Amino acid sequence: QVQLVESGGGLVQPGGSLRLACAASGFTSNSYAMSWYRQAPGKERELVATITRTYMTGYADSVKGRFTISRDNARNMMYLQMDSLKPEDTAVYYCNAKSPLNVLIWGQGTQVTVSS
């Protein structure tokens, strides 16, 4: 079964850190571009960060310098290290994989809440 499973979300205070993980199964993710998206209540889903199969990375302006995306192809895993979290980072975070033929795979999402 092809799937992505996110973990690591939770409640954190402003200025705190969280590390999200995305586990891929049922396919080999090393040929896929991998991304994190997020969706806050009442807002559209937005791209947060991307890492290509050649380890090039890109970030939304709102998270540059605070978030770091990485991947471990040997373990079929992707990560998002989130530091200096702000209340506006509160959202459901989704893992995404895109094949060279633009086939998309989505995870079920993990909630991140930044609040004092």
C-alpha positions in Angstrom: 0.0 0.0 0.0 1.4 3.3 -1.1 1.3 5.8 1.7 2.9 8.7 3.6 2.5 9.0 7.4 3.4 12.2 9.3 4.3 12.3 12.9 5.8 14.8 15.4 3.1 17.4 15.6 1.8 18.8 18.9 1.4 21.9 21.1 4.4 24.2 21.5 5.0 27.6 23.0 6.0 30.5 20.8 9.8 30.4 20.2 9.8 26.6 20.7 10.8 23.9 18.3 9.3 20.8 16.8 10.5 18.1 14.4 8.1 16.6 12.0 8.7 13.3 10.3 7.2 11.7 7.2 7.5 8.0 6.6 7.0 6.6 3.1 5.9 3.1 2.5 4.8 1.0 -0.5 7.2 2.9 -2.9 10.8 4.1 -3.0 10.8 7.8 -2.4 14.4 8.5 -3.6 13.1 9.4 -7.1 10.4 11.7 -5.8 10.5 15.4 -4.9 9.3 15.6 -1.3 7.5 18.6 0.2 5.8 19.9 3.3 2.6 21.8 3.0 0.4 23.3 5.6 -3.2 24.5 5.9 -4.5 26.8 8.6 -8.2 27.1 9.5 -10.0 29.1 6.8 -7.0 29.3 4.6 -5.8 27.5 1.5 -3.1 24.9 1.7 0.3 26.4 1.1 3.8 25.1 0.2 6.2 25.3 3.1 9.4 23.6 1.9 10.6 21.3 -0.8 13.6 18.9 -1.2 14.3 17.4 -4.6 15.8 14.0 -5.2 19.1 15.7 -5.6 18.8 17.4 -2.2 18.1 20.9 -3.5 15.8 22.7 -1.1 13.4 25.6 -1.3 11.3 27.4 1.4 8.4 29.8 1.6 9.5 33.3 2.6 7.6 33.0 5.8 9.7 30.1 7.1 13.1 30.9 5.7 15.8 30.8 8.3 13.5 29.0 10.8 12.6 25.7 9.2 14.9 23.1 7.7 13.8 20.3 5.4 15.8 17.1 5.0 15.5 13.5 3.8 17.0 10.1 4.5 16.5 8.0 1.3 18.0 4.9 3.0 15.1 5.0 5.5 12.5 6.4 3.1 12.0 9.3 5.5 11.6 13.1 5.3 11.8 15.6 8.1 11.0 19.2 8.9 12.9 20.9 11.7 10.9 23.9 12.9 12.6 26.4 15.2 11.5 29.8 16.5 7.9 28.9 16.0 5.3 31.6 15.8 1.5 31.4 16.4 1.0 32.0 12.7 2.7 28.6 12.1 -0.3 26.9 13.6 -1.7 24.6 10.9 -2.1 21.0 9.8 1.1 20.0 8.2 1.0 17.6 5.2 3.7 15.5 3.6 3.7 15.3 -0.2 5.6 13.2 -2.7 5.7 14.0 -6.4 7.1 11.5 -8.9 9.0 12.4 -12.1 5.7 11.9 -13.9 3.9 14.2 -11.6 2.0 11.6 -9.6 1.1 13.0 -6.2 0.9 11.2 -2.9 -0.4 12.9 0.2 -0.2 12.1 3.9 -3.1 12.5 6.3 -1.6 15.5 8.1 -0.4 16.3 11.6 -1.5 19.2 13.7 0.9 21.8 14.9 -0.3 24.4 17.4 1.9 27.2 18.6 0.3 28.9 21.6 1.2 30.1 25.1 
